[in-house]
Amino acid sequence: MNAALIYQVFFGALLACCSLCIYRISSGPTAPDRTVAIDIMGIVMVGFCAILSIVTGKDFYINIAIAWALLSFIGTLALAKFLEGRGFDE
């Protein structure tokens, strides 16, 4: 199987995941649902950076992926701490 076709399939799958996350962010019934969707969106972006690094052979995409993962983790923790004091239905 051609490597370019495999990368296109991976990009398509990540794009489908991204669109499902955007749907959940826009229509999530509660704030924790939206928080989880935003966290998953960060993981999908790390996947995009990793595949882009493999395709192009540039290693700075891995640096971007690591930074994105750290910021996504810290952002999720901050949002969880903010939502901790509130009710889940707000």
Beta strands, then each sheet from edge to edge (+ up, - down):
end
